[in-house]
Amino acid sequence: MTRSAWHDVPRYQVRRFAELAMADAPNLAEEILREIQREYPHLPVVLDESGEPMALVGIRRAIEVFVQHLEKSEGRPSVPPGVFQEFGRGEGLNGRSLDSLQAIYRMGVRLAWRRFAEIGQRVEIPPPAMYELVDAGYEYLDGLVDQSVRGYAEAAARQAGERLRLQRRLMELLLAEHHRGDPADALSERAARIGWPLPEKVAVGVLLRPAREALAPAVGQGVLLDLEYEQPRMVVPEPDAAGRPELLHRALCGWSGAIGPPVPLSDAAKSLRWAEAAVRLMERRLLPAGEVLYCTEHTEALVLLQPEELIDDLALRCLAPLEQCGPTHGRRLAETLLAWLETRGGAPEVAARLGVHPQTVRYRLRQIRELWGEEMDDPDRRFELELVLRAQRLRGALGPQRP
């Protein structure tokens, strides 16, 4: 402390003040604790190893350290380590905020100041020095709060880490492809430990990070999110609930990926498979990138582009007649055939769909009839042709579909 009114107080008065305040510390601590318990009756009482309330020990120790500092008048009062940090840790572990704890500390400072003021009058400490004592008390209070904040932060971090661990275990069980026995009880137990109500339906998302150090999207308390994967996973409860799509849209702004179809809770692994398949197609630029897609809006692509080997083999057999044509002409015939299969209309309807002259379509349709012959009259063959041609259009091998 710099030169002040307190330093000008004769040393014998300071020593006498400290003697009286130190002797009164146990009674003052008990009075403060009683007042705290009266104002906050639901505050838990935690005992130390000797059976004494930890709060009482902490208050008494804080008073003693402060009084010792006043007697020495050197530097700033050193906050007692441990106890007040433990108070903050307890608030965090019990889910309370630090507001009530700080209010309790302020109450303690007010009660202590009243007692010190009485002692100051008895030993005739000048008022200016006592005013400085008030300032020193609140400065000391700041140190106690800092200790508690540190303990609170440690508890919050520990709780967050424990919740993430439990959440990850829940997601692992939920997304397991093959469950051993009936997982219902295990799911219920794990969900209850993190306060997650088991939904009837879920949708599972797979995300692509916008950057390696990207902050976790604020998807809300009910959505399970695991960022430990290279491609983070997300379990959305009741995905069709009112407001859920809008909330996810806002939370996932800047992210990309795919959300699988809604399924019963026990089939969550199936929704994950479709989301993973959609992300693979996005990475190959066969589905739009740069946003979070819903698989239910891209069913055709997912169905036709997933079994690649089977579709490719079917295409080799079904489109073999086009090998007689050059690449450009073969593509035009394929586009015309697909337009005809989709519309089953005459030359004018197909021409309007392709943006060409009807006479051009008639010419191409005659060629198609010559290449495929009677196969064009077989419903199963027409279905296979439409299947492989749609798949080729999705891959970009044919022109885009026109209205």
Salt bridges, closest charged atoms under 4 A:
ASP8 OD1 - ARG3 NH2 3.08
GLU19 OE1 - ARG16 NH1 3.49
ASP24 OD2 - ARG115 NH1 2.34
GLU31 OE1 - ARG115 NH2 2.02
GLU35 OE2 - ARG38 NH2 2.58
GLU39 OE2 - ARG38 NH2 2.88
GLU52 OE2 - ARG60 NH1 3.13
GLU64 OE1 - ARG61 NH1 3.96
GLU86 OE1 - ARG89 NH1 2.40
GLU91 OE2 - ARG96 NH2 2.87
GLU139 OE2 - ARG76 NE 3.05
GLU154 OE1 - ARG89 NH2 2.74
GLU162 OE2 - ARG165 NH2 2.73
GLU177 OE2 - ARG273 NH1 2.51
GLU189 OE2 - ARG193 NH1 3.94
ASP226 OD2 - ARG168 NE 3.22
GLU228 OE2 - ARG168 NH2 3.91
GLU230 OE2 - ARG212 NH2 3.25
ASP267 OD1 - LYS270 NZ 3.78
GLU276 OE2 - ARG233 NH2 3.51
GLU300 OE2 - ARG390 NH1 2.96
GLU308 OE2 - ARG284 NH1 2.77
ASP312 OD1 - ARG395 NH1 2.73
ASP313 OD2 - ARG317 NE 3.31
GLU335 OE2 - ARG331 NE 3.17
GLU342 OE1 - ARG353 NH2 2.98
GLU342 OE2 - ARG390 NH2 3.32
GLU342 OE2 - ARG393 NH2 2.64
GLU375 OE1 - ARG381 NE 3.61
ASP377 OD2 - ARG369 NH1 3.33
GLU384 OE1 - ARG381 NH1 2.31
GLU386 OE2 - ARG390 NE 3.00
